[in-house]
């Protein structure tokens, strides 16, 4: 993108890029995520290790020097095209419940191994459901789903990913989860784009929709996904689910949510 372009031109570029639902890009992501194995680029899902790594490096899909969470080709693109746009997007936050207590009962190395397994499993689930990983924050994963990478059904993809993540962490197993996780899903208007400088650039999302999703994840019990009714309607979820109004930190009005539980409800 020409540095002389106006903010309005940059915004138009990003809006078209994020919302056009590029089918070729989604097909490439499906191929990349089937190649063994992680870690992967958090945007295009290309693997950084395993038998396919040499091929990925040959096409520019090695870890970027300035942001090893993404491949060099994705980094080059977002670094070149600073800016973003407001779009309709869906977000999934999922975090480990009671992580402080868990950490007290194990060594630092054991706790690190637990979180590393959670990061790996949750990333795979997000990619399998056509999402992207925004970031890991402590014991939490932040993922986004929007037309460019997820297609028009991005709301349902996020909800399905949240349920799949709870199953992948063992919440439906007879013996219970290997790590307790709660999640939140919300959809709405958000600013999505590239932020940072030449030393560190990344794709991220900002706005009340993102903040609300974070609050939902904090309020969810282990084995529970809290989905706002706006997201539930957009995904055409069965209206027979449990619906309630909850108070979220920092929000003036109560938020109406549908509760989806995987495994046994907490006693």
Secondary structure, DSSP 8 states (H G I E B T S, - for coil): --TTS-HHHHHHHHHHHHHS--HHHHHHHHHHHHSS--SB-TTT--BSSSTTHHHHHHTT-SB-SS-TTSBHHHHHHHHHS-EEEEEEEEEEEEEETTHHHHHHTS-HHHHHHHHHHHHHHHHHHHHHTT-EEEEEETTEEEEEE-HHHH-TTHHHHHHHHHHHHHHHTTTTSTT--SS-EEEEEEEEEEEEEEEEETTEEEEEEESHHHHHHHHHHHH--TTEEEEEHHHHHHTT--TTSEEEEE--TT-SS-EEEEEEE-SS---
